């Protein structure tokens, strides 16, 4: 399914206790860390910067899923991880074509069968009754056009994961209030704020988003990436790390010794073993 559709939803990979633990860890982290981005907070290069979530990447169920989807025992962790808090999104692909020339693969790799770099999306709350989760375009990993493919909203619950090809067109929460039934009242309220209180649209949107964030459960998500141990995955890992370093404005490249050893113990190959050019650049 992931080869043809570009994504797969897998239920109950993580337990309720594990999700509770992750929520507490991530919320604590964002109290005084993270970067302002997309109306919320984000932490790029979290596999390196945020060591308390390291266990997530080599969780036995996680590795079993990735080995099954990639079709072999030998898989590679790219060192990519982004953690988000209350962020909004727009349609995009994660192949880096909008970030650097040639993207993370160095060229548009939409017709390459051996290019199998898969991202895991883990939302730490339910999104089966709202539109705050992940929406994808089915089969869009085969095309450069970002709006090609059937639009599918994935009704995830905490503990589920979505694994998707990094070339797939997708978006997270786009609307300030992710409930379709409230979109019309939301627009009416924004217009009233704009007209009566002379609040400009961008400020009224932030005001309403702040209210939503306080009334509903804090929206947290974690994204991390594996691939086949080939040149496509290595190129993705190297160039994606360049993006993460640029965002963080630092040169922290390598996983902690504990995380690295845990991967080795679980027979996972590491893209960081090919980061020599990043060391030379920094």
Secondary structure, 3 states (H helix, E strand, C coil): CHHHHCEEEECCCCCHHHHHHHHHHHHHHCCCCCEEECCEEEECCHHHHCHHHHHHHCCHHHHHHHHHHHCCCCEEEEEEEEEEECCCCCCECCCCCCCCCCCCCCCCCCCCCCCCEEEEEEECCCCCCCCCCEEEEECHHHCCCCCCCEEEEECCCCCCEEEEECCCCEECCCCCCCCHHHHHHHHHHHHHHHHHCCCCHHHHHHHHHHHHHHHCCCCEEEEEEEEECCHHHHHHHHHHHHHHHHHHCCCCCCCCHHHHHHHHHCCCEEHHHHCHHHHHHC
